[in-house]
Amino acid sequence: MALPWALRSCLQRPCVLRSRRAPLGGAAGAGLILQSLSDDVYQNLAVEDWIHEQAGLEDRQVLFLWRNAPAVVVGRHQNPWQECDLRLLRQKGVKLARRRSGGGAVYHDLGNINLTFFMSRTRYERRDNLELVVRALRALSPRLDVRVTERYDIVLGGRYKISGTAAKLGRTAAYHHCTLLCGADKSLLSALLRSPYRGLRSNATASVPSAVRNLVEEDPALTCERLLEAVAEEYAARHHVDRRVTLINPADEAMLPGIHRKTKELQTWEWVYGKTPKFSVSTYFDLTYEDSVLQVKVDMEVKHGKIEVCNIDAPEQWLPPGLCQELAKSLTGSRFCPDEATVLASTWLRTCPRDDELRHKCNLLCENVRMLM
């Protein structure tokens, strides 16, 4: 791979091999093991893109090791409203990212590790990579009951999923990445990967829920640090390459030219939400007003993350239909986003009748419509 010369000055991971420099050159067929110094999900996904776009994968294989602070990552063709609880993500300060590969949604934190195998398209074989991970696990804990399924997951005890998998296939190069649950926050994982949104219809790729288990629950010695070392060792043995691990800084533009642009793009609303396949929302919510419970129906069509069609139907005796139509009109063309809906609703409320009761009803309606997003 034609990696920049600046990478040669990277520090080495001392627990794997003590060395001041990383000899990145070498004969054709040589491999390379990299590990990120960052726990930022956008930076690490940008490194994946950067490596994938480099020339020369027909001559070299690369393993990229990385860990993220809390984040939910959805697949390239997924709908985040369908896959996770976005309100809870915002409340907990958990990042949402969209990767460029397919597959389902996954929760990341520092209790799990991520492995990306880069290779030429002709050498692409997911099962070989996953069997390599299984061998690394058994090397640390020989009695561990782990195996690769037909869906290319790794399961523990024939029941618990400990690794999900996804891939991106280019014209000449490919990569396959997977996770390993070591000691992740399972309660947060379960809560975040549960959508509370009702009435959503979409053709987006849907995740398949699975029972999960942390490896440290099976064997306390199976920590992230030990697993990273074991996978690197097994990769080096399998591909007959130097076992040293090169640490890289995904924020270093000199080392990875263009990485800032890639990282910034992965953080944009247009990428994270705007790439969602077209979907519709047909739902209702109950409003409690004084001693009555009223039902409001909402229908929306959303394309590229923006509301194309919006209809809001409240009981006529409670609120004049014209006011509902005006709110729907103000939302049409906007992002399907609570922050933007709040701004637009505030503008609309300033045009509402000065009658205090009507303004209170309009404000209540806006608050509930916003909660749909």
Secondary structure as the mmCIF struct_conf table of DSSP 4:
data_model
#
loop_
_struct_conf.conf_type_id
_struct_conf.id
_struct_conf.beg_label_comp_id
_struct_conf.beg_label_asym_id
_struct_conf.beg_label_seq_id
_struct_conf.end_label_comp_id
_struct_conf.end_label_asym_id
_struct_conf.end_label_seq_id
HELX_RH_3T_P HELX_RH_3T_P1 TRP A 5 SER A 9
STRN STRN1 GLN A 12 GLN A 12
TURN_TY1_P TURN_TY1_P1 PRO A 14 VAL A 16
BEND BEND1 ARG A 20 ARG A 21
BEND BEND2 ALA A 27 ALA A 27
TURN_TY1_P TURN_TY1_P2 ALA A 28 GLY A 29
STRN STRN2 GLY A 31 SER A 36
BEND BEND3 LEU A 37 LEU A 37
HELX_RH_AL_P HELX_RH_AL_P1 VAL A 41 GLU A 53
BEND BEND4 GLN A 54 ALA A 55
TURN_TY1_P TURN_TY1_P3 LEU A 57 ASP A 59
STRN STRN3 GLN A 61 TRP A 66
BEND BEND5 ALA A 69 PRO A 70
STRN STRN4 ALA A 71 VAL A 74
TURN_TY1_P TURN_TY1_P4 ARG A 76 HIS A 77
HELX_RH_AL_P HELX_RH_AL_P2 PRO A 80 GLU A 83
BEND BEND6 CYS A 84 CYS A 84
HELX_RH_AL_P HELX_RH_AL_P3 LEU A 86 LYS A 92
TURN_TY1_P TURN_TY1_P5 GLY A 93 GLY A 93
STRN STRN5 LYS A 95 ARG A 98
BEND BEND7 ARG A 100 SER A 101
BEND BEND8 GLY A 103 GLY A 103
STRN STRN6 VAL A 106 HIS A 108
TURN_TY1_P TURN_TY1_P6 LEU A 110 GLY A 111
STRN STRN7 ASN A 112 SER A 120
HELX_RH_3T_P HELX_RH_3T_P2 ARG A 121 ARG A 123
HELX_RH_AL_P HELX_RH_AL_P4 ARG A 126 LEU A 140
TURN_TY1_P TURN_TY1_P7 PRO A 142 ARG A 143
STRN STRN8 VAL A 146 VAL A 148
TURN_TY1_P TURN_TY1_P8 GLU A 150 ARG A 151
BEND BEND9 TYR A 152 TYR A 152
STRN STRN9 ILE A 154 LEU A 156
TURN_TY1_P TURN_TY1_P9 GLY A 157 ARG A 159
STRN STRN10 TYR A 160 SER A 163
STRN STRN11 THR A 165 LEU A 169
BEND BEND10 ARG A 171 THR A 172
STRN STRN12 ALA A 173 LEU A 181
BEND BEND11 CYS A 182 GLY A 183
HELX_RH_AL_P HELX_RH_AL_P5 LYS A 186 LEU A 192
TURN_TY1_P TURN_TY1_P10 LEU A 193 LEU A 193
BEND BEND12 ARG A 194 ARG A 194
BEND BEND13 GLY A 199 GLY A 199
STRN STRN13 LEU A 200 SER A 202
BEND BEND14 ALA A 204 ALA A 204
HELX_LH_PP_P HELX_LH_PP_P1 THR A 205 SER A 207
STRN STRN14 VAL A 212 VAL A 212
HELX_RH_AL_P HELX_RH_AL_P6 LEU A 215 GLU A 218
TURN_TY1_P TURN_TY1_P11 PRO A 220 ALA A 221
HELX_RH_AL_P HELX_RH_AL_P7 CYS A 224 HIS A 239
TURN_TY1_P TURN_TY1_P12 HIS A 240 HIS A 240
STRN STRN15 THR A 246 ILE A 248
TURN_TY1_P TURN_TY1_P13 PRO A 250 ALA A 251
TURN_TY1_P TURN_TY1_P14 GLU A 253 MET A 255
BEND BEND15 LEU A 256 LEU A 256
TURN_TY1_P TURN_TY1_P15 PRO A 257 GLY A 258
HELX_RH_AL_P HELX_RH_AL_P8 ILE A 259 GLN A 267
BEND BEND16 THR A 268 THR A 268
HELX_RH_AL_P HELX_RH_AL_P9 TRP A 269 VAL A 272
TURN_TY1_P TURN_TY1_P16 TYR A 273 LYS A 275
BEND BEND17 THR A 276 THR A 276
HELX_LH_PP_P HELX_LH_PP_P2 PRO A 277 LYS A 278
STRN STRN16 PHE A 279 TYR A 289
TURN_TY1_P TURN_TY1_P17 GLU A 290 ASP A 291
STRN STRN17 SER A 292 LYS A 303
TURN_TY1_P TURN_TY1_P18 HIS A 304 GLY A 305
STRN STRN18 LYS A 306 ASP A 313
TURN_TY1_P TURN_TY1_P19 GLU A 316 TRP A 318
BEND BEND18 LEU A 319 LEU A 319
HELX_RH_AL_P HELX_RH_AL_P10 PRO A 321 LEU A 331
TURN_TY1_P TURN_TY1_P20 THR A 332 GLY A 333
BEND BEND19 SER A 334 SER A 334
STRN STRN19 ARG A 335 ARG A 335
BEND BEND20 PHE A 336 PHE A 336
HELX_RH_AL_P HELX_RH_AL_P11 PRO A 338 LEU A 349
TURN_TY1_P TURN_TY1_P21 ARG A 350 THR A 351
BEND BEND21 CYS A 352 CYS A 352
BEND BEND22 ARG A 354 ARG A 354
HELX_RH_AL_P HELX_RH_AL_P12 ASP A 356 MET A 371
TURN_TY1_P TURN_TY1_P22 LEU A 372 LEU A 372
#
